Amino acid sequence: MLTHKPATLDELRARIVDLSAGLTPRARAAARYALEHPNDIALNPVAAVAASSGIAASAFIRMAQGLGLSGYSELRRLFLEPLQRTSVPSFRERIRHYGGEQAIEDPADPAQVLHAFARANSVSLDHLRNDAAKLPLERAIRLIRDARLVCVLGLRRSYAVAAYLAYALNRVGRPALQITGLGGAIAEQASVASPRDLLIAVSFPPYAADTLAVCDQVHHAGAKRLAITDTVLSPIARDAALVLAVNDAELLGFRSLTSALCLAQTLAMGLAFRERRAHSGHAVAALEDIDC
């Protein structure tokens, strides 16, 4: 039985993580949509959200009630309060960010496409900067530092993020292995993970089936998992030791990877400073020799 209702958006997110398994499939889909499109919830009545999401209005109402709220109005208020505290420019950018596709008058014009992609990337980074203080970055760096071996997995559109992160971790002195699935040997590559190791799994919708399979395989092997994904309700977040949620903008089906790559750089640099402090007794600012 729920003892109290969530009073803030952060408390609501935590409640969704704790109770998502007990929600009906439709209510769970409504919860996922709410986390992925918070501005839609904050700015629209339930009928409009149902129309844009393709999920019945009753699912959003039952989801809110299942989380201890009286209904959709209370749910909407929790999503609206953070927006009311932001500046007008940031508020507008966040609406564009979560509002879905940006329009391009002439997709055949490369200059227009470049401008739109640059805009989408800028919006993604603005959103990441606004949420930076809420991300458990210190805990993530400790997980990486404490691991005997770091296995990094990202397939399809997430491959570039995983490749860079594996490269950067090796450059800063942390043994890292990229699981690529080359030759169809993804399960064999993942079999090196032991309880002393860490899997960093990177995946965004649509989540790659092989990534989910490796997450399960490594979990059963006893290794911890750090998930870099779009929401705490992502399938790779299930059973993860820690989740870093980043929500990149999307343009005509192409997801921006700017925020995810920026997060990968942050983890590698944060680890580099800590490693050098441990060896020298003080923080070393000069990291030019790392060449990441």
Secondary structure as GFF3:
##gff-version 3
##sequence-region A 1 292
A	DSSP	alpha_helix	9	19	.	.	.	ID=ss1
A	DSSP	three_ten_helix	20	22	.	.	.	ID=ss2
A	DSSP	alpha_helix	25	36	.	.	.	ID=ss3
A	DSSP	alpha_helix	38	43	.	.	.	ID=ss4
A	DSSP	alpha_helix	46	53	.	.	.	ID=ss5
A	DSSP	alpha_helix	57	66	.	.	.	ID=ss6
A	DSSP	alpha_helix	72	84	.	.	.	ID=ss7
A	DSSP	alpha_helix	88	98	.	.	.	ID=ss8
A	DSSP	alpha_helix	110	131	.	.	.	ID=ss9
A	DSSP	three_ten_helix	132	134	.	.	.	ID=ss10
A	DSSP	alpha_helix	137	146	.	.	.	ID=ss11
A	DSSP	beta_strand	150	154	.	.	.	ID=ss12
A	DSSP	three_ten_helix	156	158	.	.	.	ID=ss13
A	DSSP	alpha_helix	159	171	.	.	.	ID=ss14
A	DSSP	beta_strand	176	179	.	.	.	ID=ss15
A	DSSP	three_ten_helix	182	184	.	.	.	ID=ss16
A	DSSP	alpha_helix	186	190	.	.	.	ID=ss17
A	DSSP	beta_strand	198	202	.	.	.	ID=ss18
A	DSSP	alpha_helix	209	220	.	.	.	ID=ss19
A	DSSP	beta_strand	224	229	.	.	.	ID=ss20
A	DSSP	beta_strand	242	245	.	.	.	ID=ss21
A	DSSP	beta_strand	250	251	.	.	.	ID=ss22
A	DSSP	beta_strand	254	255	.	.	.	ID=ss23
A	DSSP	alpha_helix	258	280	.	.	.	ID=ss24
A	DSSP	three_ten_helix	288	290	.	.	.	ID=ss25
###
